[in-house]
Amino acid sequence: MHLFDDTHIDPARFIAQFQEGLHHAVVADDEDLATVIDRFHSPDIRLSADGHVMDREKLLAHCRPIRKTKPTNRVEVFEAIAEGDFLAARFCMHVNRPRGDQMDHMAIHVNLFGRFTSDGRMRQTDMLTRMETPSESASDGESGS
């Protein structure tokens, strides 16, 4: 049986909870990072973001600085569909990252195409992302053409 064969799982809610839960667990500090990664990803994870492929070890290396800087993360899902073990979603991660005595704000728009295990762990994902800072979104709205 596949994760999304159960019609009671809302794909939008699932991906928001997955992303926010993973982020919270990574920045929590009180649990071994490898244990956190293994709880959210299968051992053979293959995650590709904008053509950069990460396996488990590269994902751990990617998460270490996140644990140190402790940014906040809120996920806004625009749309998500799922069938079997496959999920496609379009969402935005709103990230606030400490930078000195200020917060650095950014929005990361994500198009995700992924496969998940029956217990909800990510197995394979391809993502396309676009990062936007508040000044970029303000200037987009001010164009007079």
Summary of the structure (lengths in Angstrom):
residues: 145
radius of gyration: 16.1
end to end distance: 52.0
largest distance: 52.7
contacts: 391
relative contact order: 0.19
helix: 34%
strand: 44%
